[in-house]
Amino acid sequence: MSQVHHTIDYIEMGVGDLAAAKAFYGKAFGWEFNDYGPDYSGIRNATGDGEVGGLNPGGATGPGGALVLLYSDDLDATVQAVTAAGGTVTEGPYEFPGGRRFLFADPDGTVLGVWASS
């Protein structure tokens, strides 16, 4: 995996319960992880080449951090996947100039967004 200048390279999210966070993100988005012992899991890149982020049980949880936006080919299906996995939709879905998006809180209260171009 090669890095690109001035782009998001890695997102680290604080979690209260590492196993529960992995279960939530795995179920909602199909994410896979690289475990580094009981205190950290890397989020594998969808291409299988490297990692795009990590789950840190020592980090702060809840709203207030950077807003991480995920892309979806089917926003409505993603809303259903998030709620089925135990997340809570906090805003939307709503339209914005680039398409549609919604915000959700994971089981620890961390807020992320998902957008689609249509």
N, C-alpha and C positions, 0 to 999 in steps of 0.2 A: 504494500500500500504506500503510495507516495503522497506526501503532504503538498498542499497548494497554498501559496503565500496569501495571507489575509482572508482565509476562510475558516470556518469552524472546524476544528481538528478533533476535539474530544469534549464530551460533556460528562461531568461527574455529578451524580445526584446523591444527596444524603438520603438514607433510608433508616427507618426504625427497626425493621426486621428484614434481614437480607433474604431469607428463604421466601417470605411472603412477597417481597418486591419482585424477586425472580419469577415467582408463580404468576403474579399479576401481569408483568410485562411479557412473559412468555405466552400466556393465554390471550391477552388482548392484541398483541402485535406479532407473535411468533418469534420474538427475540431469543437468541441463544447466548450463552455466557461462557467465559473462561474463568474458572474459579481459582483464586489465589489464596487458599486457606479459608478459614471461617470468617475473615474480616474484609473481604473485597471480592467483587466479581466484575470482570471486564465485559462490556457489551460488544459482542462480535459484529463486525461489519457484515452487512447483508451479502456482500460478494464473497465472504469467507476470508478476505485478505485483511488481517489486522483487526483493530478495535476502533469503535467510534466514541466510546465512553465507558463509564463505570458506575457501579452501585457501591456506595461507601456507607456502611452502618455507623461510622464515626462522624459523618457529616450532618449538618443541620437539615432538618426536614421542614416541610410546610411551605406556604406561599412566601414570596418575597425575593426569591432568587431570579436568575435570568429566565426569561420565557423561552423554553425550547419548543420549536415547532417541528412537527412531523408531517410528512406528506402522505396523502391517501389517494388511491385511484377511485375509491368508493366511500365517500364521507359518511353516508348513512349507515353502511355496514360497519364502519369503524366506530361510530357512536354506539351501535349495538354491542360490538365486541368489548368496548371499554366498560359499559354498564354491566355486561355479563361477567366480566372479570372482577367486578367489585369497585370500579371507579365511579365517580360522580361528575356528571356534566354540570359545569358551573356557568357557562355562557354558550348560547347558540344551540344548534348551528345558525349562522347568520351569513349574509352576503357581504363581501367587501370588494374593492375594485379588482382584485386579482382572482376572485372566485368565491368560495365559501369556506368557513372554518368554524371550529368550536373549541372551547377550553374545557379542560376536565381536571379534577383532583384525583390523584392516585390514593390508595388506602392510607398513606402517611400524610396526605394533605398537600403534597407537592403539585403545583399547577403546571400543566403543559398544554400546548395547543396542537391541533391537527388541521391541516388545510387541504383543499382540493381546488384544481383550476376550474372546475365546472360544477 
